[in-house]
Amino acid sequence: MNQLIAPSLLSADFGNLARDIQMINNSQADWFHIDIMDGHFVPNLSFGFPVLKSIVVHAKKPLDIHLMITNPDMYIERFCTEAHADILTVHYEACTHLHRTLQSIKAHGAKAGVALNPHTPVSVLEDILVEADMVLLMSVNPGFGGQKFITQTIEKIKKLKQMIDNQHLNTLIEIDGGVGLNNHHTLVEAGANVLVCGNSVFGAENPVATIDLLKK
């Protein structure tokens, strides 16, 4: 499959959010990536439900919602019903009962993703991989945009791709952090399917043209 491009709204101009959403609607981008931060699991705050409801009104493409929060189980129903998440991703590090959490996401009508922080090996997912529609590998430390890509992520992608192939699964591999025109080919060649692009898109002189290049 061709790689999917998911521009991260964390890097959008919050004063012109509707404008930036419309730009993504009219581009070759595939998903909207939305980072939810609670100030506990990561040292930052981002979108709440009032902003999410506004995004839902304007967005015409699937919503890829990434929960960087503690106790994600408390909010699964709201993110699926109020925020209309198409893909809802929780962190392995935040879930005591990951199997139950992924099952709950799917029961509420969304595809289930699991994210790993840079220090967490992909091997921890071996027994749960069959339940995940997508695995998100953080290629920066979560919490802030604009960080430098962690190069060890390339080997993690390759290991995860081998795990997926060994189990004959169709699980997508998403990469989030420091992704841009300088490394997107390498990520796709290693096995990535979904590229989250923040500053590389919204900080570009021509975001639509940049998305076109990332799709090639």
HELIX and SHEET records of a PDB file:
HELIX    1   1 LEU A    9  SER A   11  5                                   3    
HELIX    2   2 PHE A   14  ASN A   16  5                                   3    
HELIX    3   3 LEU A   17  ASN A   25  1                                   9    
HELIX    4   4 PHE A   49  HIS A   58  1                                  10    
HELIX    5   5 PRO A   72  TYR A   75  5                                   4    
HELIX    6   6 ILE A   76  THR A   81  1                                   6    
HELIX    7   7 TYR A   92  ALA A   94  5                                   3    
HELIX    8   8 LEU A   98  ALA A  107  1                                  10    
HELIX    9   9 VAL A  122  LEU A  125  5                                   4    
HELIX   10  10 LEU A  129  GLU A  131  5                                   3    
HELIX   11  11 THR A  153  ASN A  166  1                                  14    
HELIX   12  12 HIS A  184  ALA A  190  1                                   7    
HELIX   13  13 ASN A  199  PHE A  202  1                                   4    
HELIX   14  14 PRO A  207  LYS A  215  1                                   9    
SHEET    1   A 8 LEU A   4  PRO A   7  0                                        
SHEET    2   A 8 VAL A 194  CYS A 197  1                                        
SHEET    3   A 8 LEU A 172  ASP A 176  1                                        
SHEET    4   A 8 MET A 134  MET A 138  1                                        
SHEET    5   A 8 LYS A 111  LEU A 116  1                                        
SHEET    6   A 8 ILE A  87  HIS A  91  1                                        
SHEET    7   A 8 LEU A  63  MET A  68  1                                        
SHEET    8   A 8 PHE A  32  MET A  37  1                                        
END                                                                             
